[in-house]
Amino acid sequence: MFKGSIVALITPFKNGEMDKNKYISFIHHHISNGTKGVVPAGTTGESPTLTNDEHKQVIEIAVNECKGKIPVIAGTGSNSTAEAIELSIHAEKAGADALLVVTPYYNKPTQEGLYQHYKSINDKVGIPIIIYNIPPRSVVDMSVDTMARLFELKNIAGVKDATADLDRVDQQLKKMGPNFIQLSGEDATALEFNLRGGTGCISVTANVAPKLCSEFQEFSLKKNEASISKAKELNKKLMPLHKALFIESNPSPVKYAASLLNLSSEEVRLPLIKVSEKTKKEVQKALKVANLLQ
């Protein structure tokens, strides 16, 4: 159910408020371009600066628009276990298919603290939970052993791995087996990630290149020589975009790219700011390489 190109949705803003109409049309743009799932209210959706009501609303809208078409993996993580539980219960009631729960940031919990955090959420819901392991942003790195313990629980289904350590794919596959879902959180290494046993990517680039990212994922997961050759060709085409979208803090570059394609405004919320002129040029150049901009 959770495989291929899954988009970490941006949250469009207009004059400081969430642009509901753009958000709805953006979701349908993904459905019609082959995206295999959406993640509302994640890092790319600026969840840290969404109000609690907005956070819930972007999940509700995604569920309403995607129902029966593609799965919704709702971002419900927090550095407060109580808040993560509240958001997770809400997302389940709203009809989300799964939850994406980031490792608690700033608190720096121990491995046992991480285990108890996820177990507490697991015990309060009845839908799959994807662990989001992203040490560059959250500072803590969940160990493979801790993941293995969590995988014994009824709802822990897999990981979005943004460690940028491809050896983790092998380690996690060996420890948890093929039923543990491994989704890449790094567009630039998604090809190798899949070749080592991953099943897809929760992608930033897919926001502006949904069809290309979907095709790339489909080819990379087929595992035959002709398909892998095609995946490498698409990966080469997408690589400048993968890199350009992280010159400055995500999601500022991807929102600028989306604005060029009339998919969203480039507005972000402080403390994020719009990208510099230098970055704009790199993003434009990368979009042209991918044949997304004339």
C-alpha positions in Angstrom: 0.0 0.0 0.0 2.8 2.4 0.9 5.3 2.3 -2.0 6.5 4.3 -5.0 6.4 8.1 -5.2 4.8 9.5 -2.1 4.8 13.3 -1.9 5.6 15.3 1.2 3.0 18.0 0.5 3.8 21.7 0.7 1.1 23.8 2.4 0.2 26.7 0.1 -0.3 30.1 1.8 -1.9 33.3 0.6 -1.4 36.5 2.6 -0.3 34.5 5.6 -3.2 32.1 5.6 -3.6 28.6 4.3 -4.8 28.7 0.7 -7.4 25.9 0.8 -8.4 26.1 -2.9 -4.7 25.8 -4.0 -4.2 23.0 -1.6 -7.1 21.0 -3.0 -6.2 21.6 -6.6 -2.6 20.7 -5.8 -3.7 17.3 -4.3 -5.7 16.5 -7.5 -2.7 17.5 -9.6 -0.8 14.7 -7.8 -3.6 12.2 -8.1 -3.8 12.8 -11.9 0.0 12.6 -12.3 0.6 9.2 -10.8 1.7 10.1 -7.2 1.1 7.0 -5.1 0.4 8.7 -1.7 0.5 12.0 0.1 1.9 13.2 3.4 0.1 16.2 4.7 1.5 18.2 7.7 5.1 17.0 7.5 8.3 19.0 7.6 7.8 20.1 3.9 4.2 21.1 4.9 5.7 23.5 7.5 4.0 21.6 10.4 6.2 23.5 13.0 4.4 26.8 12.1 0.9 25.4 11.5 -1.5 26.1 14.3 -3.1 23.0 15.8 -6.3 23.7 13.9 -4.5 24.2 10.6 -2.5 21.0 11.2 -5.8 19.1 11.6 -7.4 20.8 8.7 -4.7 20.0 6.2 -5.0 16.3 7.2 -8.8 16.4 6.9 -8.6 18.0 3.4 -6.1 15.5 2.2 -8.2 12.6 3.4 -11.4 14.1 1.8 -9.7 14.7 -1.5 -7.8 11.4 -1.7 -10.3 8.9 -0.3 -10.5 5.8 -2.4 -7.8 7.1 -4.8 -4.4 7.2 -3.0 -3.4 6.7 0.6 -2.8 9.5 3.1 0.0 9.2 5.6 -0.7 12.0 8.0 2.2 13.8 9.7 1.4 13.7 13.4 4.8 13.8 15.1 5.8 16.2 17.9 8.4 16.5 20.6 5.6 16.2 23.0 4.2 12.7 23.3 0.8 13.9 24.5 0.5 16.2 21.4 1.6 13.4 19.0 -1.0 11.1 20.5 -3.7 13.8 20.2 -2.8 14.5 16.5 -2.6 10.8 15.8 -6.0 10.0 17.2 -7.5 12.9 15.2 -5.8 11.7 12.0 -7.2 8.2 12.5 -10.7 9.5 13.2 -10.4 11.8 10.1 -9.7 8.7 8.0 -6.0 8.8 7.4 -4.5 5.5 6.2 -1.3 5.7 8.2 0.7 8.1 10.4 4.2 9.5 9.9 5.7 10.2 13.3 9.0 12.0 13.5 11.5 11.2 16.2 11.1 13.9 18.9 13.3 16.9 18.2 15.1 19.2 20.7 14.4 16.9 23.8 17.2 14.5 22.8 15.5 11.4 24.2 17.5 8.2 24.8 16.7 5.0 22.8 14.4 3.9 25.6 12.7 7.3 25.5 12.2 6.9 21.8 10.7 3.4 22.3 8.3 4.6 25.0 7.3 7.6 22.9 6.3 5.4 19.9 4.8 2.7 22.1 2.5 5.3 23.7 1.3 6.4 20.3 1.0 2.8 19.1 -1.2 1.9 22.0 -3.7 4.7 21.3 -4.3 4.1 17.6 -5.3 1.3 15.2 -3.6 2.3 11.9 0.0 1.8 10.7 2.8 4.1 12.0 5.8 5.0 9.9 8.8 6.1 12.0 10.4 9.2 10.6 14.1 9.0 11.4 15.9 12.3 10.4 18.9 13.0 12.6 20.0 16.1 10.7 16.8 17.9 11.9 15.8 16.1 15.1 19.4 15.5 16.4 18.5 12.0 17.7 19.1 8.9 15.6 16.9 5.8 16.2 19.0 2.7 16.3 18.2 -0.4 14.2 17.7 -2.3 17.5 15.2 0.2 18.7 13.3 -0.1 15.4 13.3 -3.8 15.7 11.8 -3.6 19.2 9.1 -1.2 17.9 8.4 -3.5 14.9 7.1 -6.1 17.3 4.2 -3.7 18.2 1.0 -4.0 16.3 1.0 -0.7 14.4 4.7 0.0 13.7 4.9 -0.7 10.0 8.2 0.8 8.7 10.5 3.8 8.5 11.0 7.0 6.4 14.8 7.0 6.5 16.5 10.3 6.1 19.8 9.4 7.7 21.5 9.6 4.3 23.3 6.4 5.3 22.5 3.8 2.7 24.0 1.0 4.8 21.0 1.4 7.1 18.7 0.0 4.4 20.8 -3.3 4.5 20.9 -3.3 8.3 17.2 -2.7 8.6 16.3 -5.3 6.0 18.5 -7.9 7.7 17.1 -7.2 11.2 13.4 -6.7 10.4 12.9 -8.5 7.1 11.1 -7.5 3.9 7.7 -6.8 5.6 9.2 -3.8 7.4 8.4 -0.9 5.0 11.5 1.2 4.1 10.8 4.5 2.4 13.6 6.9 1.5 13.5 10.5 2.9 16.3 11.6 0.5 15.4 12.2 -3.1 19.1 12.2 -4.2 19.8 8.7 -3.0 16.4 7.2 -3.7 17.6 5.0 -6.5 20.3 3.2 -4.5 17.9 3.0 -1.6 15.4 1.1 -3.7 18.1 -1.1 -5.2 19.1 -2.2 -1.7 15.6 -3.1 -0.7 13.6 0.1 -0.2 10.0 0.4 -1.5 9.7 4.0 -2.4 10.4 7.6 -1.4 8.5 10.3 0.6 9.7 13.0 -1.8 10.1 16.8 -1.7 10.9 16.9 -5.5 7.6 15.2 -6.3 5.9 18.4 -5.3 7.0 19.9 -8.6 7.8 16.8 -10.7 5.1 14.3 -9.8 5.0 12.5 -13.1 8.7 12.1 -13.4 9.1 11.0 -9.8 6.3 8.5 -10.2 7.9 7.0 -13.4 11.3 7.0 -11.7 10.0 5.0 -8.8 8.1 2.5 -10.9 11.2 1.8 -13.0 13.5 1.6 -10.0 11.2 -0.9 -8.2 11.0 -3.4 -11.1 14.5 -4.7 -10.6 15.1 -5.8 -14.2 18.0 -4.5 -16.2 15.9 -2.5 -18.7 13.9 -0.8 -16.0 16.9 0.1 -13.9 18.5 1.6 -16.9 15.4 3.8 -17.4 15.4 4.7 -13.7 19.0 5.8 -14.0 18.2 8.0 -17.0 15.3 9.7 -15.1 17.5 10.0 -12.0 20.1 11.9 -13.9 17.4 14.2 -15.3 16.0 14.8 -11.8 19.3 15.1 -9.9 19.9 18.9 -10.5 16.4 19.5 -9.1 17.0 17.3 -6.0 20.1 19.3 -5.3 18.6 22.8 -6.0 15.7 22.2 -3.7 18.0 21.8 -0.8 20.4 24.8 -1.4 18.4 26.6 1.3 16.2 25.2 4.0 13.2 23.1 2.8 10.5 24.0 1.8 11.5 27.5 0.7 13.2 26.3 -2.6 10.4 23.9 -3.5 7.8 26.5 -2.8 9.6 28.9 -5.2 9.7 26.1 -7.8 6.0 25.5 -7.3 5.3 29.2 -7.7 7.0 29.1 -11.1 4.7 26.3 -12.2 1.6 28.1 -10.8 1.0 25.3 -8.2 1.4 27.5 -5.1 2.7 30.8 -3.9 6.2 31.0 -2.7 5.1 32.2 0.7 6.6 30.5 3.8 6.2 31.3 7.4 8.9 32.8 9.6 11.5 31.8 10.7 11.7 30.5 7.1 12.1 33.1 4.4 11.8 33.2 0.6 14.9 32.0 -1.2 17.7 34.4 -2.5 18.1 35.5 -6.1 21.1 33.2 -6.4 19.0 30.1 -5.4 16.2 31.2 -7.6 18.5 30.9 -10.6 19.6 27.4 -9.6 16.0 26.3 -9.2 15.0 27.7 -12.6 18.0 26.0 -14.2 17.1 22.6 -12.6 13.5 22.9 -13.6 14.6 23.5 -17.2 16.9 20.4 -17.1 13.9 18.4 -16.1 11.9 19.9 -18.9 9.4 21.4 -16.4 10.0 25.0 -17.3 10.7 26.6 -20.7 
